Amino acid sequence: MVRRIDVRGTGGVRLAAWEFADPPKTDPPRASEESPGVLLLHGLMGRASHWASTARWLSERHRAVALDQRGHGQSEKPPEAEYTREAYVEDAEAALEQLGLAPAVLIGHAMGALTAWQLAAKRPDLVRGVIICDMRASALGAASQREWEDWFKAWPVPFATLADVRKWFGEDDPWVERPNPSRGEFYAEVMHESPDGWRPVFEPEQMLKSRQTWVYDAHWEELAQVRCPALVVRGLDGELGRAESQEMVRVLPRGQYAEVADAGHLVHYDQPEAWRAAIEPFLDGVLTG
Protein backbone atom coordinates (compact mmCIF):
# COMPACT_ATOMS: atom_id res chain seq x y z
CA MET A 1 0.00 0.00 0.00
CA VAL A 2 1.35 3.43 -0.89
CA ARG A 3 -0.09 6.91 -0.53
CA ARG A 4 1.15 9.98 -2.36
CA ILE A 5 1.00 13.40 -0.69
CA ASP A 6 1.87 16.55 -2.61
CA VAL A 7 4.07 19.09 -0.88
CA ARG A 8 5.10 22.58 -2.00
CA GLY A 9 8.79 23.24 -1.68
CA THR A 10 10.64 26.53 -1.77
CA GLY A 11 9.90 28.57 -4.88
CA GLY A 12 6.62 26.67 -5.32
CA VAL A 13 8.24 23.49 -6.65
CA ARG A 14 5.84 20.56 -6.33
CA LEU A 15 7.30 17.66 -4.39
CA ALA A 16 5.92 14.13 -4.14
CA ALA A 17 5.97 12.56 -0.67
CA TRP A 18 5.13 8.90 -0.16
CA GLU A 19 3.89 6.76 2.71
CA PHE A 20 4.67 3.07 2.22
CA ALA A 21 2.84 0.61 4.47
CA ASP A 22 1.79 -3.01 4.15
CA PRO A 23 -1.81 -3.89 5.10
CA PRO A 24 -2.04 -4.81 8.81
CA LYS A 25 -1.66 -8.51 9.56
CA THR A 26 -2.71 -8.28 13.22
CA ASP A 27 -5.38 -6.57 15.31
CA PRO A 28 -3.32 -3.78 16.94
CA PRO A 29 -3.59 -0.50 15.03
CA ARG A 30 -0.74 0.64 12.84
CA ALA A 31 1.02 3.96 13.04
CA SER A 32 -1.31 6.94 12.74
CA GLU A 33 -1.06 10.67 12.16
CA GLU A 34 -0.15 11.02 15.86
CA SER A 35 2.71 8.50 15.71
CA PRO A 36 6.33 9.72 15.94
CA GLY A 37 7.39 11.06 12.55
CA VAL A 38 10.25 9.91 10.33
CA LEU A 39 11.25 11.65 7.08
CA LEU A 40 13.44 9.66 4.68
CA LEU A 41 15.69 11.55 2.27
CA HIS A 42 17.31 9.73 -0.65
CA GLY A 43 20.68 10.57 -2.15
CA LEU A 44 21.64 12.18 -5.44
CA MET A 45 19.87 10.41 -8.35
CA GLY A 46 17.74 8.44 -5.88
CA ARG A 47 14.01 8.49 -5.29
CA ALA A 48 11.57 7.90 -2.46
CA SER A 49 10.83 4.33 -3.53
CA HIS A 50 14.40 3.34 -2.65
CA TRP A 51 13.22 3.63 0.97
CA ALA A 52 10.12 1.45 0.52
CA SER A 53 11.35 -1.57 2.51
CA THR A 54 12.69 0.64 5.33
CA ALA A 55 9.50 2.72 5.42
CA ARG A 56 7.32 -0.39 5.64
CA TRP A 57 8.90 -1.74 8.80
CA LEU A 58 9.11 1.75 10.25
CA SER A 59 5.38 2.20 9.66
CA GLU A 60 4.61 -0.54 12.18
CA ARG A 61 5.25 1.99 14.96
CA HIS A 62 6.06 5.34 13.35
CA ARG A 63 4.63 7.59 10.68
CA ALA A 64 7.29 7.22 7.97
CA VAL A 65 7.26 9.39 4.85
CA ALA A 66 9.82 9.33 2.02
CA LEU A 67 10.31 12.44 -0.10
CA ASP A 68 11.11 12.68 -3.79
CA GLN A 69 13.42 15.68 -3.66
CA ARG A 70 13.39 18.37 -6.34
CA GLY A 71 14.67 17.09 -9.65
CA HIS A 72 14.15 13.47 -8.56
CA GLY A 73 11.49 10.79 -8.82
CA GLN A 74 8.01 12.19 -9.45
CA SER A 75 8.75 15.63 -8.05
CA GLU A 76 9.00 18.59 -10.39
CA LYS A 77 12.21 19.18 -12.32
CA PRO A 78 11.90 22.77 -13.57
CA PRO A 79 15.10 23.82 -15.37
CA GLU A 80 14.81 27.33 -13.96
CA ALA A 81 14.51 26.18 -10.33
CA GLU A 82 17.26 26.47 -7.74
CA TYR A 83 19.27 23.31 -7.09
CA THR A 84 21.23 24.71 -4.18
CA ARG A 85 21.86 23.37 -0.70
CA GLU A 86 19.50 25.99 0.65
CA ALA A 87 16.72 24.85 -1.67
CA TYR A 88 17.04 21.18 -0.69
CA VAL A 89 17.11 22.03 3.00
CA GLU A 90 14.12 24.39 2.72
CA ASP A 91 12.20 21.69 0.81
CA ALA A 92 12.74 19.19 3.64
CA GLU A 93 11.75 21.87 6.14
CA ALA A 94 8.54 22.55 4.20
CA ALA A 95 7.79 18.81 4.01
CA LEU A 96 8.10 18.38 7.77
CA GLU A 97 5.77 21.29 8.42
CA GLN A 98 3.18 20.51 5.74
CA LEU A 99 3.06 16.80 6.58
CA GLY A 100 2.80 17.46 10.31
CA LEU A 101 5.76 15.17 11.06
CA ALA A 102 7.79 17.43 13.32
CA PRO A 103 9.61 16.93 15.54
CA ALA A 104 10.82 14.02 13.43
CA VAL A 105 13.79 11.76 12.95
CA LEU A 106 15.50 12.42 9.61
CA ILE A 107 17.04 9.43 7.85
CA GLY A 108 19.28 10.46 4.98
CA HIS A 109 21.44 8.62 2.49
CA ALA A 110 24.43 10.43 0.94
CA MET A 111 23.23 13.86 -0.24
CA GLY A 112 20.01 13.31 1.70
CA ALA A 113 22.07 12.83 4.86
CA LEU A 114 23.77 16.18 4.29
CA THR A 115 20.34 17.77 3.90
CA ALA A 116 19.27 16.09 7.14
CA TRP A 117 22.10 17.39 9.28
CA GLN A 118 21.97 20.85 7.72
CA LEU A 119 18.26 21.06 8.54
CA ALA A 120 18.87 19.76 12.06
CA ALA A 121 21.46 22.51 12.54
CA LYS A 122 19.13 25.16 11.12
CA ARG A 123 15.83 24.10 12.75
CA PRO A 124 16.47 22.05 15.90
CA ASP A 125 12.82 22.49 16.84
CA LEU A 126 11.80 20.31 13.87
CA VAL A 127 14.29 17.47 14.33
CA ARG A 128 14.57 15.04 17.24
CA GLY A 129 17.20 12.76 15.71
CA VAL A 130 19.30 12.23 12.57
CA ILE A 131 20.63 9.10 10.86
CA ILE A 132 23.52 9.84 8.49
CA CYS A 133 24.11 7.03 6.00
CA ASP A 134 27.41 7.01 4.08
CA MET A 135 27.93 10.75 3.62
CA ARG A 136 31.27 12.50 4.07
CA ALA A 137 31.67 15.81 5.88
CA SER A 138 34.93 16.64 4.12
CA ALA A 139 35.21 18.46 0.79
CA LEU A 140 35.48 16.16 -2.23
CA GLY A 141 36.91 18.75 -4.59
CA ALA A 142 37.03 19.61 -8.28
CA ALA A 143 38.55 16.29 -9.36
CA SER A 144 35.54 14.44 -7.93
CA GLN A 145 33.14 16.65 -9.86
CA ARG A 146 35.05 16.06 -13.11
CA GLU A 147 34.90 12.30 -12.49
CA TRP A 148 31.14 12.52 -12.18
CA GLU A 149 30.84 14.55 -15.37
CA ASP A 150 32.87 11.91 -17.23
CA TRP A 151 30.87 9.11 -15.63
CA PHE A 152 27.54 10.49 -16.85
CA LYS A 153 28.97 10.75 -20.37
CA ALA A 154 29.92 7.06 -20.22
CA TRP A 155 26.36 5.87 -19.64
CA PRO A 156 25.22 3.92 -22.75
CA VAL A 157 21.81 5.62 -22.90
CA PRO A 158 19.24 4.82 -24.00
CA PHE A 159 19.26 1.31 -22.59
CA ALA A 160 17.33 -1.19 -24.70
CA THR A 161 15.83 -3.03 -21.71
CA LEU A 162 15.76 -2.87 -17.93
CA ALA A 163 17.91 -6.00 -17.95
CA ASP A 164 20.56 -3.96 -19.76
CA VAL A 165 20.28 -1.30 -17.05
CA ARG A 166 20.79 -3.87 -14.32
CA LYS A 167 23.74 -5.47 -16.10
CA TRP A 168 25.55 -2.22 -16.88
CA PHE A 169 25.24 -0.69 -13.41
CA GLY A 170 25.69 -4.02 -11.65
CA GLU A 171 28.60 -5.39 -13.73
CA ASP A 172 29.86 -3.34 -16.69
CA ASP A 173 30.10 0.16 -15.20
CA PRO A 174 33.83 1.01 -14.81
CA TRP A 175 33.07 2.16 -11.25
CA VAL A 176 32.00 -1.38 -10.27
CA GLU A 177 34.89 -3.39 -8.81
CA ARG A 178 32.96 -6.66 -8.63
CA PRO A 179 29.43 -7.71 -9.66
CA ASN A 180 26.83 -5.99 -7.51
CA PRO A 181 23.22 -6.98 -8.33
CA SER A 182 21.74 -4.61 -5.74
CA ARG A 183 23.44 -1.68 -7.48
CA GLY A 184 21.86 -2.77 -10.75
CA GLU A 185 18.44 -2.88 -9.08
CA PHE A 186 19.02 0.54 -7.51
CA TYR A 187 19.59 2.17 -10.90
CA ALA A 188 16.81 0.21 -12.61
CA GLU A 189 14.48 1.94 -10.12
CA VAL A 190 15.41 5.39 -11.50
CA MET A 191 14.79 4.60 -15.16
CA HIS A 192 11.65 5.15 -17.20
CA GLU A 193 10.68 3.95 -20.66
CA SER A 194 10.90 6.52 -23.44
CA PRO A 195 10.22 6.08 -27.17
CA ASP A 196 13.83 5.09 -27.87
CA GLY A 197 14.54 3.01 -24.75
CA TRP A 198 15.13 3.38 -21.02
CA ARG A 199 16.46 6.68 -19.67
CA PRO A 200 16.90 8.16 -16.20
CA VAL A 201 13.92 9.94 -14.65
CA PHE A 202 16.23 12.82 -13.77
CA GLU A 203 18.30 15.21 -15.89
CA PRO A 204 22.02 14.52 -15.43
CA GLU A 205 22.73 18.25 -15.79
CA GLN A 206 20.50 18.96 -12.78
CA MET A 207 22.29 16.27 -10.78
CA LEU A 208 25.66 17.84 -11.51
CA LYS A 209 24.27 21.27 -10.68
CA SER A 210 22.96 19.92 -7.36
CA ARG A 211 26.25 18.23 -6.56
CA GLN A 212 28.45 21.21 -7.31
CA THR A 213 26.71 23.20 -4.57
CA TRP A 214 28.25 20.98 -1.87
CA VAL A 215 31.16 19.02 -3.33
CA TYR A 216 33.71 21.85 -2.99
CA ASP A 217 32.97 22.61 0.66
CA ALA A 218 33.50 20.85 3.96
CA HIS A 219 30.49 20.56 6.27
CA TRP A 220 32.03 20.01 9.70
CA GLU A 221 30.78 23.28 11.15
CA GLU A 222 27.13 22.42 10.51
CA LEU A 223 27.72 18.91 11.82
CA ALA A 224 28.92 20.39 15.11
CA GLN A 225 25.69 22.40 15.34
CA VAL A 226 23.47 19.28 15.38
CA ARG A 227 22.28 19.12 18.99
CA CYS A 228 19.93 16.15 18.72
CA PRO A 229 21.06 12.50 18.86
CA ALA A 230 22.77 11.50 15.60
CA LEU A 231 23.82 8.11 14.26
CA VAL A 232 26.56 7.82 11.63
CA VAL A 233 26.20 4.60 9.60
CA ARG A 234 28.75 3.36 7.10
CA GLY A 235 29.03 0.32 4.88
CA LEU A 236 32.46 -1.26 5.27
CA ASP A 237 32.98 -0.95 1.51
CA GLY A 238 31.24 2.41 1.17
CA GLU A 239 32.55 5.88 0.40
CA LEU A 240 32.74 7.03 4.02
CA GLY A 241 35.94 5.75 5.59
CA ARG A 242 36.22 4.57 9.18
CA ALA A 243 38.55 7.37 10.29
CA GLU A 244 36.31 10.11 8.90
CA SER A 245 33.13 8.51 10.22
CA GLN A 246 34.59 8.30 13.73
CA GLU A 247 35.71 11.91 13.51
CA MET A 248 32.15 12.83 12.53
CA VAL A 249 30.88 11.02 15.62
CA ARG A 250 33.39 12.94 17.73
CA VAL A 251 32.34 16.30 16.24
CA LEU A 252 28.63 15.60 16.71
CA PRO A 253 27.61 16.67 20.23
CA ARG A 254 25.50 13.51 20.65
CA GLY A 255 27.01 11.28 17.98
CA GLN A 256 26.81 7.49 17.78
CA TYR A 257 28.36 5.04 15.31
CA ALA A 258 27.26 1.91 13.47
CA GLU A 259 28.68 -0.05 10.56
CA VAL A 260 27.28 -2.68 8.24
CA ALA A 261 29.46 -5.50 6.93
CA ASP A 262 29.36 -6.61 3.29
CA ALA A 263 27.76 -3.31 2.28
CA GLY A 264 28.94 -0.56 -0.02
CA HIS A 265 27.60 2.93 -0.56
CA LEU A 266 24.02 1.66 -0.96
CA VAL A 267 23.90 0.28 2.57
CA HIS A 268 20.11 -0.03 2.87
CA TYR A 269 19.94 -1.72 -0.53
CA ASP A 270 22.95 -4.03 -0.10
CA GLN A 271 22.06 -5.40 3.33
CA PRO A 272 18.49 -4.44 4.31
CA GLU A 273 18.30 -6.70 7.38
CA ALA A 274 21.68 -5.59 8.71
CA TRP A 275 20.71 -1.98 8.01
CA ARG A 276 17.59 -2.42 10.10
CA ALA A 277 19.58 -4.01 12.92
CA ALA A 278 22.01 -1.08 12.85
CA ILE A 279 19.45 1.72 13.07
CA GLU A 280 16.48 0.26 14.94
CA PRO A 281 17.98 0.52 18.45
CA PHE A 282 18.82 4.19 17.81
CA LEU A 283 15.31 4.88 16.56
CA ASP A 284 13.76 3.13 19.55
CA GLY A 285 15.81 5.26 21.89
CA VAL A 286 15.00 8.54 20.16
CA LEU A 287 11.35 7.98 19.32
CA THR A 288 10.14 5.98 22.31
CA GLY A 289 12.73 6.82 24.95
N, C-alpha and C positions, 0 to 999 in steps of 0.2 A: 504494500500500500504506500502511495506517495502523494503528497499534497504540495502544490505549488502556491507560493504566496509572493505577490509582486511588491517590491520595495522601491522607493525612490532614493537614489543616491545623490551625491553632491552634483550640482549642475543639472539636476533633473534626469539623470541617466536611469533608465529602468533596469532594475536588478531582479533576477529570479532567485528566490529562496525556496528551499525544499525541505519538507519533513518526511523522512523515511521511517516507516514503522510496519512491522508484520502484524497481521490480525492477532488478537489475544488468544492464547491457547488455554488460559486458566481463568478462574473467576475474578481474582483481584483486579481492580482497575489499573489501566496503564497510566503512563505519565499524562498529565493534563496541562492546561494553560498555567496552572499555579505551581507546577513542578519546577525544580531548579533548572535554569536555562544553560544550554551549551550551544555556542556558535562555532561551526567548523569552517575553516578557511583553507582552501586548496592552494597549491603552489602555482608558479608560472606555467601556463599552458594547461593547467588542470581544470577540473570542473566539479561541481557539487556531487555528482554521482560517484566520484571516486571515494567519497566518504560513506556510501550507502551501507556497507556492512557494519562500520563503526557506529553510524547513527542508529541502526536498528537495535543493537544491543544497548546502546545508551538510552533509547526510548523506553526501555523497560522501567526506568526509574526517573529519567530526566526528560525535559523537553529539548530535544536536539534538532537543530536546524542547520543545514549546510547552505552556503551562499555561493552562487555563481558570481564571481567578481566581474567588474566591468571588463569588457573585451573577451570574456570567457563564457563557455557553455551557452545557455540560452539568454544571458543578459545582453543588453545592448552593446554595440561595438561602434559607436559613432566616430568617424575619423577625426572630427574636430574636437572631441572630448579630451579632457586632461587625463594623462596616464602617469601621474606623479605619485610619489609616496603619500602626499597629503590627500589626494583624491581617494586612494585605496583605503586609507585610515578613516577618512570621513564617511566613506560608504559603509564600512563595518560599524562605525558609530551610529549611522542612521538606521542600519538594520537592527541593531540591538534595541534602539528606542522604538522603532515602528513595530517590531515584532513583540515587544514587551518581554524581552528575555533578561534584561538587566536586573540585578548584577549577575553576570554570567561567567562561566568558564569559557575561555577562548582556546580552541585547539587548532593550531596552524601547522601546515607543512611547508617548508622552504619559504618562498616569498610570503605565503600566508602566515607563517610564524613571525616574520618580521612585522607584518601588519598588526599581529596580535600584541606583540610586546610594545610596539609604538603606541597603540591605542591604550594599553594598560598604563603606560607612562603619562599619556595625555589626559585620560579620563578614568582615574582610579575608582570613581564612584560607580562606573558601569561594569567593572571587571573584578571578579572575586578570585580568579585563578587563571594561569596561562600554561599551556603545554606547547613547548617549542620542539618541533620535530625536524631534525637535520637541516638547520639553518645556521650559517656562520655569522658572527658579529663583526668579523674583520673585513676590510676592503678586499675585493677580488681583483680590481684593477682593469686597465685598458686591454691587456692581453686576453683576459677572460672574455670580455665583450667581443673582441675580434674572433675568438674561437667560436662563439655562439653564432655570429654572423656567417662564418664559413660553414658551420654545421647546418644551419637552415638551408643554405644553398645546396648542400649535398643530398637533401631529401629527394628521393626519386618520385616526386609528385607529378601527376596524380597516380595513386596506387590503383591497380586494376581490381583488386579484391581486398576484403578485410584480412584474408589470410596472408596476403602480401604485406599488409601493414604489420601484422603480428610477427612475421618472419624478419622483416627488415629491422624493426626496432628491438626485437628479441634476439637476433642473431647477426645480421649483416651490417648493422650500424657500426662504423669505425669506433664509436665510443663504448661499444659493448666488449668487455674483455672475455666473457664466456657466455654461452647461451643463457638467456634470462626470460623465460616465458611470461612471468608476471609483468615485465617491462613491456613486452609486446601487447599484452592485454590492456595495460595502462594507456598506451597510445592509440590502440584501436577504439577506446572509449571516447577519444577526442576527434574522431573522424566522422565526416558525413558524406553521403553519396551525392555527387554532382553529375552533370551530364557526361563528363569525360572520365569519371572515376571517383576515387575516394580522396578527399582533401581535408585538412584540419578545419575545425569549426571556428578557429581564431585566425587573425591576420598576423603572420610572422612579424611584419613591421611594427605592429602594436606591441607584440611581446618584447621586441628589442627596445622599443621606446620605454616600456614599463621597466625593463631591467636596467636601463642606463641611468634611471633616477636613483638607484641604490647601490649599484655595483662598484662605484668609485669611492664610496664613503664607508668608514667604519661606523658601527652602531652601538659601541660600548656604553656611551653616555646615557642613551635612552634605556639600555638594559639595566643600568644601575638605578634608574628612576622607577622601576617596576616594584611596587611595594607589596603586592599580593603574592601568595605562594606561586612558585613557577617551577615546572619540571622540564629539564632539558633531556630529550631523547635522541639517541643516535643509533643508526645501524652500524655494525662493526665494519662494514664495507662501504659505508656512505661517504658523503662529502665533508661532513663535520668530523674532524679528527678528535681523538681522545683528549689531547692536551688543551685544545681550544674549548672543547665542551666543558671540561672541568674548570677552566678559567671563567667561562660564562657562569657556571654555578657559583663560583666564588664571588663574582661581581654582583650577581643578583642578591638582593638583601635577604630573600627567603628561598634561595635556589635549592633544587634537588636534582638528582641525576639518575638516569636509567639507560640501559643499552640493550639492544636486541641482536642476538647472534644470527648469523646466516642471513642478514638483511643488508641491502644497499641503501641508496638514497630514498627509494620508495618503500619505506619501512612498513607502513600499514598495508601495502599491497603484497610485499614479499612474504611477510610473516604475520598474518592477521591475528592469530591466536596469541603469539608472543607479544605482539603490540598491545593487545587487550590486557594481558597479564602485567605489562610494564606500566600502563597508565591507570588501570582501574583502582589500585589502592590510593593513588594520589587524588583521583576524582572523588572517591568515597570520603577521604579526609576533608576535602575542600567543600563538597556539596552537602554532606550529611553530618560533618563534624561540628 
